[in-house]
Amino acid sequence: KQEVTQIPAALSVPEGENLVLNCSFTDSAIYNLQWFRQDPGKGLTSLLLIQSSQREQTSGRLNASLDKSSGRSTLYIAASQPGDSATYLCAVEGTGNQFYFGTGTSLTVIP
Amino acid sequence: EAQVTQNPRYLITVTGKKLTVTCSQNMNHEYMSWYRQDPGLGLRQIYYSMNVEVTDKGDVPEGYKVSRKEKRNFPLILESPSPNQTSLYFCASSSYRVGYEQYFGPGTRLTVT
């Protein structure tokens, strides 16, 4: 069964800092990997989707990379802002079209 | 506006009283899914549907039922809710046309006493 792990569970950084969030998965047979943002008491907002054939995706200050063979993905956030404070979740789509989520990294950006 | 809607958003009920949480999407997506989110456990998939009349179990299907009679709707049914089903529930939809990028509803907070 696919296991998805996110480290660290919580992260606090000063405004303006560049940061990296990590996601690892145990089974490399995935179709895609998706990063989400979740604000307290809210739903999930899709940030980036990386297909299994891709190595990275970029959107604004966000860059996500995927290394299927090693079972890892990173989300890079440049020049962090207080509005980036949220929980960041990664999810992989495995065989059989099932999705598996990590437990998230709670990010706090201090003004 | 493209969206996934869920109703109700909040629900408090008692053990054993059947309930249905509705989910609807207006993006003509083939794939729909239900998740529950619990502290420390993350999101876990309950059921998913690849298309009309096609449903499959996810990781935690026990105590839940679903149906997919129309493409836009995917209701979650708890026939005899128990306190361990107290959770935050999310519906999501996606399509092969968007590489199975998932779009989530706002969530339903369910409390079973």
Interface residues (C-beta under 8 A of the other chain):
Chain A: K1 V4 Y31 N32 Q34 F36 K42 G43 L44 T45 S46 L49 Q51 L89 A91 E93 G96 N97 Q98 F99 Y100 F101 G102 T103 G104
Chain B: Y31 S33 Y35 G40 L41 G42 L43 R44 Q45 Y48 M50 D56 G58 D59 F90 A92 G99 Y100 E101 Q102 Y103 F104 G105 P106 G107
